[in-house]
């Protein structure tokens, strides 16, 4: 089955620094990947759609300059949280479609101190 | 628009059955069901496409009523491993570039 790898699994960073999260499709090509954020006991909220070779599409209310997305190849998308603050602490998950199903990465727990 | 799930939570004893519902105010082309355990990523259960249905597991099945814009997930003879939060995700026509919008989830607890 389709496998999506996400790295790192967890990260602790200081307020004001940037953090990069990688999402890779291991056994299929993904022209589109999706980034979600999940706060404790809440649903998965779509942040942005990452498109290979073009700009990402952000959901309403998501700051483009704060959450930088790069989809440079058919198997890799990255999310960079810039100038992180404690309120950015959350569980970030990527997903990709090996049509028709969508597979999630293992998630990254970000803690900003 | 976010689909509506019900119930919000359910507690079962091992061996009992449960039904989780998902409804949308918009036309549904596909419904995706996932289970998430605490601290982990969601795991795919099954997908139901407009005009068809797929069964993903032996004791877990689902229905899709396109006219009513609803889907239901059926868990029979529940096991302890079924515990977790179940999410339905609604999407477009099934193409790989269609985003999924998830409901708020249903917390299922199975006790011995």
Interface residues (C-beta under 8 A of the other chain):
Chain A: X6 X30 X31 X32 X34 X42 X43 X44 X45 X46 X49 X51 X93 X95 X96 X97 X98 X99 X100 X101 X102 X103 X104 X105 X106 X107 X109
Chain B: X2 X30 X32 X34 X39 X40 X41 X42 X43 X44 X47 X49 X87 X89 X94 X95 X96 X97 X98 X99 X100 X101 X102 X103 X104 X105
